[in-house]
Amino acid sequence: MELSAEYLREKLQRDLEAEHVEVEDTTPNRCAASFRVLVVSAKFEGKPLLQRHRLVNTCLAEELLHIHAFEQKTLTPEQWAREQQK
Amino acid sequence: MSGSLGRAAAAAATALLRRGRGSGSALRAPGVRAAGSGGSGSSEHLDALVKKDKVVVFLKGTPEQPQCGFSNAVVQILRLHGVRDYAAYNVLDDPQLRQGIKDYSNWPTIPQVYLNGEFVGGCDILLQMHQNGDLVEELKKLGIRSALLDETKDQDSK
């Protein structure tokens, strides 16, 4: 099991059928493996925040055991489009 | 959990406190509750903890001395909304609690926020709820009036 930003990005994209994924390795700011992710997926539609985050957590369940700090932002394609227009 | 395991955990927690970790002594500060001893990571114990108070947070550190940026963010958001009376449990003082709450919530990280006995999420979620107005609504359901609703009023009434 690898713990690189690229690995996480691919896994999230695949498992959540994501339209867009960004993974930032924030490890330099913390004491151990840390990441910030942005996931845009239609799978989030109609789901409250907690459920969306749990989808991401489940996808990365194995990796999260070895990650110290984790931030996530989950958007539907529509929310993402709106955000980009700002 | 067996009794002896509980006692060992309690002893470990007490030893940690005695070593004088600054925030450890703040356990008795207003709003901060002691997690208790013996089986502090058990689901029965945690079930009682999250239901005992309307607003319950599990932090790294204390509201007075957060030991982590994300935990601090939770403390600051609650402060912004004027939520003063809440239960805060410091997972750094109790390894059983630290692991137990992750299992109980099925959530991998700390901080963790519970409102009315229900798991709400971590710092990310609380921040988004704060930004989109949901937190004010959720607090209202608990009978807590967010200070942000009164921001423009009573600047000179104390």
Boltz contact constraints between the chains, C-beta under 6 A:
constraints:
  - contact:
      token1: [A, 49]
      token2: [B, 125]
      max_distance: 6.0
  - contact:
      token1: [A, 50]
      token2: [B, 121]
      max_distance: 6.0
  - contact:
      token1: [A, 64]
      token2: [B, 108]
      max_distance: 6.0
  - contact:
      token1: [A, 70]
      token2: [B, 109]
      max_distance: 6.0
  - contact:
      token1: [A, 71]
      token2: [B, 124]
      max_distance: 6.0
  - contact:
      token1: [A, 72]
      token2: [B, 124]
      max_distance: 6.0
